[in-house]
Amino acid sequence: MDTERDFLFCNERIATEFNPFYEREYLVIQTYPRNQSLRVSKRSFDYESAKSYESIENMAHDCTSFDLRIFHNSKLWTVDFEGNPESRSLQQDWKIAQKYFQPCCTNNIECEINVCQCSYPYFSTLRTDISDTGEYNSHLRLETCLVDDNSREIDHCPNCNCALIVEEDEGEDEDDVDETESTPAACIGCDNYHGQYYGGNMLVCGIHTRGWDGENCPDFQST
């Protein structure tokens, strides 16, 4: 008979702790949509098998993207054409401190775990107070929430350095915004890039829906 403890292994975070990744193990991970925890679709020590599985998964899903990583020196790395570690991946197996999973919202406080576009999780707290004159005052605090780095106030992502709080200029016309500001670096100037939106999410191209995780995309094309 299944016990309550058995069902704990349905939780990916707990299951991974009991079956950790191993050196030079290949992981086919979901790169889009982003999640609080790493979504691993396949684990293998066979490069060709993992690469084939990644290709099949990408062809079988229209709104979900998968990519291949290798576990090396306790981190996830992108893989070169020979199956060797190439560059450290922006997407990692982030470990969120348990205290951030506890309920914390009140009548005037909203808090939640957010995920940066690079996959890095952070915690936001929005506090709204009403003054004696009836005016609303809001204060937003963003902080790190990892097991080995938490409670540290931030305004830029520690992983990719992008701004987490964007201040809009009231006098700025939306048509005057430089399109390259929201374009992934590897996609600037590429003929495959279209920047359209689907379900509120920007789709970069038909090959890599959320952009290439690195500076040099292997499918870059320019006229």
GIMO-V221811 format. One record per run of one state. SS is the DSSP state (alpha for helix, beta for strand, coil for the rest). FROM is the first residue (numbers start at 1). LEN is the number of residues. Records with the same first field share a line. If there is no record, write none. Layout:
SS=FROM-LEN  FROM-LEN
//
This chain:
coil=1-3  11-1  19-7  33-7  45-2  61-4  73-2  80-5  89-7  97-1  102-7  116-5  131-5  147-2  154-2  157-6  164-10  177-2  182-3  188-8  199-2  204-20
alpha=4-7  12-7  47-14  98-4  174-3  179-3  185-3
beta=26-7  40-5  65-8  75-5  85-4  96-1  109-7  121-10  136-11  149-5  156-1  163-1  196-3  201-3
//
